[in-house]
């Protein structure tokens, strides 16, 4: 039995299932265990399993037939892996940031329209952690990225969540040193970034779609500035 710590449960489940699919534990066309069975195996909720499977379906590794089960497949072209392997190049990373900006502006609007009280509570808790970790660069970056994941979840679009999770994970890998250099050179920058997240949260709480999009645009423009300074 596999026990997954629920930091990013869907991502961890997806990673383990992907490894099994790659190493042939599930042959092409073979039916995977039910959502209920996998949830019990990984000790997570069924929604976590569905989210993980949606990500793998988007990558071409699963065939999900509604009412008929989930089956292993082999993607002809794994474009997601090709994308990730190219990110060592700074121009490719800049392109990823541009794509992330376009997608997250729309995601912020959807979150403003569809957010629930539970979504707001999770984002609010994340903002409180960000405030507590202003002096801790590593934790501050983790809180920053987690806020964006919660915002994507508040959009209640099952395609956006795994896609943005991938964007954020790859950005974190390649932007750590850039972020540290930028924060070091700017007075009160960590506090400013916290305020930008708080403004995004406020717009989503008010269900103001236009304002949420505007504030997300302003925030991610700062990320582009960090890259252009390199």
C-alpha positions as CSV (number, residue, x, y, z in Angstrom):
1,X,0.0,0.0,0.0
2,X,1.3,3.4,-1.0
3,X,0.9,6.4,1.4
4,X,1.1,9.8,-0.2
5,X,1.6,12.9,2.0
6,X,-1.0,15.4,0.9
7,X,1.2,18.3,-0.1
8,X,0.4,18.0,-3.8
9,X,-1.4,14.7,-3.8
10,X,-2.6,14.6,-7.4
11,X,0.9,15.5,-8.7
12,X,2.5,12.7,-6.6
13,X,0.0,10.1,-7.6
14,X,0.3,11.2,-11.3
15,X,4.1,10.8,-11.0
16,X,3.9,7.3,-9.6
17,X,1.3,6.2,-12.1
18,X,3.3,7.7,-15.0
19,X,6.3,5.7,-13.9
20,X,4.2,2.5,-13.9
21,X,2.9,3.3,-17.3
22,X,6.4,3.9,-18.6
23,X,7.9,0.8,-17.2
24,X,5.2,-1.5,-18.5
25,X,3.4,-2.3,-15.2
26,X,0.3,-1.5,-17.2
27,X,0.4,-2.8,-20.7
28,X,-1.1,-0.7,-23.5
29,X,-4.8,-1.2,-23.5
30,X,-4.9,-2.7,-20.0
31,X,-7.6,-1.4,-17.7
32,X,-6.4,0.3,-14.5
33,X,-8.0,-0.3,-11.1
34,X,-11.1,1.7,-10.4
35,X,-10.9,5.2,-8.9
36,X,-12.1,3.9,-5.6
37,X,-9.4,1.1,-5.6
38,X,-6.7,3.6,-6.4
39,X,-7.9,6.1,-3.8
40,X,-7.7,3.3,-1.2
41,X,-4.3,2.2,-2.5
42,X,-2.8,5.7,-2.3
43,X,-4.8,6.8,0.8
44,X,-6.2,9.9,-0.9
45,X,-9.6,11.1,-2.0
46,X,-11.2,10.1,-5.2
47,X,-11.0,13.7,-6.5
48,X,-7.2,13.5,-6.2
49,X,-7.2,10.3,-8.3
50,X,-9.4,11.9,-10.9
51,X,-7.2,15.0,-11.1
52,X,-4.1,12.8,-11.5
53,X,-5.7,10.8,-14.2
54,X,-6.9,13.9,-16.0
55,X,-3.3,15.1,-16.1
56,X,-2.1,11.8,-17.5
57,X,-4.9,11.8,-20.1
58,X,-3.8,15.2,-21.2
59,X,-0.2,13.9,-21.6
60,X,-1.5,11.0,-23.7
61,X,-0.9,8.2,-21.3
62,X,-4.5,7.3,-20.4
63,X,-7.7,6.7,-22.2
64,X,-10.6,7.6,-19.9
65,X,-13.9,6.2,-21.1
66,X,-16.8,7.6,-19.2
67,X,-18.7,4.7,-17.7
68,X,-16.3,2.2,-19.2
69,X,-13.1,2.6,-17.2
70,X,-9.6,3.9,-17.6
71,X,-7.0,2.2,-19.9
72,X,-3.3,2.5,-20.4
73,X,-2.0,3.8,-23.7
74,X,1.3,4.9,-25.2
75,X,1.4,8.4,-26.5
76,X,2.7,8.8,-30.1
77,X,4.4,12.1,-29.3
78,X,4.8,13.1,-25.6
79,X,4.8,16.9,-26.2
80,X,4.7,17.7,-22.5
81,X,8.0,15.8,-21.9
82,X,9.5,17.5,-24.9
83,X,8.4,20.9,-23.5
84,X,10.0,20.2,-20.1
85,X,13.3,19.0,-21.6
86,X,13.6,22.2,-23.5
87,X,13.3,24.5,-20.5
88,X,17.0,24.6,-19.7
89,X,17.1,27.2,-22.5
90,X,16.2,30.7,-21.1
91,X,14.3,31.7,-24.3
92,X,12.1,28.6,-23.8
93,X,11.5,29.6,-20.2
94,X,10.5,33.0,-21.3
95,X,8.0,31.5,-23.7
96,X,6.7,29.4,-20.9
97,X,6.2,32.5,-18.7
98,X,4.4,34.2,-21.6
99,X,2.0,31.1,-21.9
100,X,1.5,31.0,-18.2
101,X,0.6,34.7,-18.1
102,X,-2.0,34.3,-20.9
103,X,-3.5,31.3,-19.2
104,X,-3.5,32.6,-15.6
105,X,-5.1,35.9,-16.5
106,X,-8.1,33.9,-17.7
107,X,-7.8,31.5,-14.8
108,X,-8.1,34.4,-12.4
109,X,-11.3,35.5,-14.1
110,X,-12.8,32.0,-13.8
111,X,-11.8,31.8,-10.2
112,X,-13.6,35.1,-9.5
113,X,-16.7,33.7,-11.1
114,X,-16.7,30.2,-9.7
115,X,-14.8,30.3,-6.3
116,X,-16.4,28.7,-3.3
117,X,-16.0,29.6,0.4
118,X,-13.7,26.6,0.6
119,X,-11.5,28.0,-2.2
120,X,-11.3,31.4,-0.5
121,X,-10.4,29.7,2.8
122,X,-7.5,27.8,1.2
123,X,-6.1,30.9,-0.5
124,X,-6.5,33.0,2.6
125,X,-4.6,30.4,4.7
126,X,-1.8,30.4,2.0
127,X,-1.6,34.2,2.2
128,X,-1.2,34.0,6.0
129,X,1.7,31.5,5.6
130,X,3.3,33.8,3.0
131,X,3.2,36.6,5.6
132,X,4.8,34.4,8.2
133,X,7.6,33.3,5.9
134,X,8.6,36.7,4.5
135,X,12.2,36.1,5.8
136,X,12.4,32.5,4.6
137,X,13.1,32.5,0.8
138,X,12.5,28.8,0.2
139,X,9.2,28.7,2.1
140,X,8.1,32.0,0.6
141,X,8.6,30.6,-2.9
142,X,6.6,27.5,-2.0
143,X,3.8,29.6,-0.6
144,X,3.8,31.8,-3.7
145,X,3.4,28.8,-6.1
146,X,0.9,27.1,-3.9
147,X,-1.3,30.2,-4.0
148,X,-1.4,30.0,-7.8
149,X,-2.3,26.3,-7.6
150,X,-5.2,27.1,-5.2
151,X,-6.3,29.8,-7.6
152,X,-6.3,27.4,-10.5
153,X,-8.4,24.9,-8.4
154,X,-10.9,27.8,-7.7
155,X,-11.5,28.0,-11.5
156,X,-13.0,24.5,-11.3
157,X,-11.7,23.7,-14.7
158,X,-10.1,20.2,-14.6
159,X,-7.8,21.0,-17.5
160,X,-6.3,24.1,-16.0
161,X,-5.3,22.5,-12.7
162,X,-2.7,20.0,-14.0
163,X,-1.5,22.3,-16.7
164,X,-0.8,25.2,-14.3
165,X,0.7,22.8,-11.8
166,X,3.2,21.7,-14.4
167,X,3.9,25.4,-15.4
168,X,4.6,26.3,-11.7
169,X,6.7,23.3,-11.0
170,X,9.0,24.0,-14.0
171,X,9.2,27.7,-13.3
172,X,10.2,27.0,-9.7
173,X,13.0,24.7,-10.9
174,X,14.5,27.3,-13.2
175,X,13.7,30.6,-11.6
176,X,15.0,30.1,-8.0
177,X,18.3,31.9,-8.4
178,X,16.7,34.6,-10.5
179,X,14.0,35.3,-7.9
180,X,16.6,35.4,-5.1
181,X,18.8,37.9,-7.1
182,X,15.8,40.1,-7.8
183,X,14.5,40.1,-4.2
184,X,18.0,40.9,-2.9
185,X,18.2,43.9,-5.2
186,X,14.8,45.3,-4.3
187,X,13.9,46.7,-0.9
188,X,10.7,45.3,0.6
189,X,10.2,43.1,-2.5
190,X,8.9,40.1,-0.6
191,X,6.3,42.3,1.1
192,X,5.3,43.8,-2.3
193,X,4.8,40.3,-3.7
194,X,2.6,39.4,-0.8
195,X,0.5,42.6,-1.3
196,X,0.1,41.6,-5.0
197,X,-1.2,38.2,-4.0
198,X,-3.5,39.8,-1.5
199,X,-4.9,42.1,-4.2
200,X,-5.6,39.2,-6.5
201,X,-7.3,37.4,-3.6
202,X,-9.4,40.5,-2.8
203,X,-10.7,40.7,-6.4
204,X,-11.6,37.0,-6.5
205,X,-13.3,37.3,-3.2
206,X,-15.4,40.2,-4.6
207,X,-16.1,38.1,-7.7
208,X,-14.8,40.9,-9.9
209,X,-13.6,39.1,-13.0
210,X,-12.1,42.1,-14.7
211,X,-10.3,43.2,-11.6
212,X,-8.9,39.7,-10.9
213,X,-7.6,39.5,-14.5
214,X,-6.0,42.9,-14.3
215,X,-4.3,42.2,-11.0
216,X,-3.0,38.9,-12.2
217,X,-1.6,40.6,-15.3
218,X,0.2,43.2,-13.2
219,X,1.6,40.5,-10.9
220,X,2.9,38.2,-13.7
221,X,4.4,41.2,-15.5
222,X,6.7,41.4,-12.5
223,X,7.8,37.8,-13.2
224,X,8.6,38.7,-16.8
225,X,10.7,41.6,-15.5
226,X,12.7,39.2,-13.4
227,X,13.6,37.1,-16.4
228,X,14.4,40.1,-18.7
229,X,16.8,41.3,-16.1
230,X,18.9,38.2,-16.5
